[in-house]
């Protein structure tokens, strides 16, 4: 029993230390966010100005961290830059749309695999409606004029 308590405490301490934010970790998150922004600008060119502005705001905050002498303060400022991107509603909706689209397409494939004749008419109707709604959503994203969302 003594050993199991000791091991549990040791594991908890390891997790606490391992989960602590670092300059390297925040820099990695920042780089990933910038790459996502670039990817979204390529997919949705009408949102390019909005996404460029978001990237510039985040870069400005991130650059401010270089002037800070204290590592904890630097990490906090870097996290603030990452939060500026991660909490942006438009960025999240565009980013999540791709994941949702994959999920819907997967479900549609599952429906196509059903071969029971009594369900075929209903499935065909669902698939046609789903395809129409996806095309409609894609048109909205591709051709709409983005507005400030925050």
LUMDREN-628692 format. One record per residue: x, y, z of N, C-alpha, C, CB in turn. Coordinates in steps of 0.2 Angstrom, whole numbers, plus 5000, padded with zeros to 4 digits. Glycine has a CB too. Example, Ala and Ser with C-alpha at 12.3 -4.5 7.8 and 13.67 -1.06 7.14 Angstrom:
% LUMDREN-628692
506649725039506249785039506649845039505749785045506449895035506849955036506450005039507049975029
***
This chain:
% LUMDREN-628692
500449945000500050005000500450065000499550005006501050065004501450125004501750134997502050115009501950084994502250094987501750114982502550024985501150094982500650114978500450194979500050074978500450214985500350284986500950324984500250294994501550304985502150334982502150344975502750294985501950284971501950284964501450334961501850214962500850334965500350384963500550454963499650374967500850474969501150534970501650554965501450544977502050504963502650514959502350534952503050454958501850494950501450504943501150574943500950444942500850594948500450654948500950714948500050664955501550704951502050764951502350764944502650744956502450704941502750704934502250734929502850634932501550724930501050754925501050824926500350724927501050854932501050924934501650954930501050934941502250924931502850954928502850954920503450924931502550894918502550884911502050934907502450814909501550944911500950984908501051064908500350974911501651084911501751154912501951184905502351164917501651244904501751274898502551294897501351334897502751294891503451314890503551354884503951244888504051394883504151434877504151394871504851474878504451334871504451284865503751264863504951224866503351244868502751224867502251274864502451194874502351334867501951394865502151414858501951454870502751414856503051424850502751374845503751424849502751314847502451264842501751274841502551194845501351294846500651304845500551364840500251314852500951414841500851474837501051454830501351524840501551414829501751394822501151354819502351354822500851314822500251274820499751314818500051224825499551364823499051414821499151454815498951464827499751474814499951514808499851464802500651544808500051404802499951364796499251344795500251294798498751344800498051334799497751394796497751314806497951454798497751514795497951514787498051574798498551494786498751494779498351444775499451484778498251384777497851334774497151364773497751274778496851394778496151414777496051474772495851444784496651514772496651574767496651544760497251614768496951484759497051454752496351424750497551404752496051394755495351354754494851414753495151314760494851464757494251514757494551584756493851514764494751594749495051664748494751724749495251664740494051714750493651774752493751794759492951764750494051754763494151764770494851784771493951704774495251794766495951804766496151864770496251804759495751924769495951984772495751974780495552044770495251944781495051934788495551894792494351904789495751834789496251794792496951824792496251724787497151864787497751894787497751944793497951934781497251974794497152024800497251984807496552064800496951924807496951884813497751864814496551824812498051844809498751824809499151874812498951794803499051934809499451994811499352014818499352054806498752014820498652024827498951974832497852024829498951914830499251864834500051874834499051794832500351884828501051904827501251954832501251914820500852014832501052074836501052054843500552124835500552014846500651994853501151944854499951964855501351904849501851854850502551894850501851804844502651944846503251974846503352014852503252024840502852034855502952074862503252034867502252094864503151964866503451924871504251924871503251844870504551934865505251944865505551994869505451954857505152044871505452104875505452084882505052164873505052034884504952014891505551974894504351984892505852004899506451964902506251904906506852014906505751904909505551844913505151784909505051864918505451724909505151674905504451654906505551604907504251664912503451654914503051704911503351654922503351764911502951824907502951814900503251894909503451784897503551774890503051714888504251754888503051664892502551614891501851634891502651554896501651674896501051704896500851744890500951744903501251784888501151824882501051784876501751884881501451734875501451684869500751654870501951634869500551634875499851594876499351644874499751574883499451704876498951764874498851764866499151824877499451764863499451764856499051704853500151764853499151644856498851584854498051584855499151524857497951614861497251624863496851664858497151644870497251714855496951764851496651734844497451824849497051684842496851644836496351584838497451604833496451554844496051494846495351514848496351464851495251574850494651604853494251634847494651644859494551644841494151684836493651644833494651704831493051664833492451624831492451604824491751664833492651654820492651644812493251594811492851704808493751594814494351544813494151474815494951564817493751474820493551404823493051374818493251414830492551424816492051394812492351374805491551444811492751404802493051384796493451324797493551444793493851324802494251264804493851204805494751284810493351214809492951154811492451124805492451174817492351174800491951154795492251094791491851214790492851094790493251034786493150974790493951054786493150974797493050914801492350884800493250924808491850934801491150914801491050894794490750984802491250914788491150894782491450824781491550944777491950804784492250734783491750694787492950734786491550714793491050674796490450654793490850704803490150714790489550704786489650654780489250774783490150664776490350624770490450554773490950644767490750544778490750474781490050444782491150474787489650484785488950454787488550444780488550504791488650484775488350474769488650404766488450534764489250394767489550334764489250274767490250334765489150274774488850224778488150214775488850234785487750264774487050254771487050224764486750324771487550244760487550214753487650134754488150244749487950114759488150044759487550004761488750034764487050034764486449994765486049974759485950034770485949904759485649874752484949854753486149824750484649864759483949834760483549874756483749834767483149844751482649884747482149924750482349834742481949904756481349944759481650014761481049904765482250024762482550084764482850124759483050074770482950104753483250134747482950204745483250094741482350204745482050274743482150324748481250264742482050304755482250354760482950374760482050324767483350324759484150344759484250384753484550274759484050374748484150414742483950484743483850384735483350494746483150564747483550594752482350554750483750564758484250594763484850614760484350544768485150564755485850584752485750644748486050524748485250644744485150704739485050764743484550694735484650764748484550824753485250844756484050814758485650794758486250814762486750844757486550744765486750814751487250834746487050914744487250794739486450924743486150994742486351044747485450994741486251024754486451064759487151074760486151034766487551024758488351034759488551084753488650964758488251074747488451124742488251194743488051094735487651194747487351264749487851294754486651254752488051254759488551284764489251304761488651224769489451264756490051274753490051344749490251214748489451354745489351414742489351474747488651414738489051464752489051524757489751534759488651504763490151484761490851494763491251524757491151434765491151504751491651524746491451594743491551474740490751614743490551674740490351724744490051654735490251714751490051764755490551814757489751734762490351874759490851924761490951924769490651994759491551904771491551904778491551964782492251864780491251974788491252034792491652014798490452054793491752064802492052054808491652014812492252124812491951964815491551914819491551914826491651844816492051954829492151954836491852014839492951964837
***
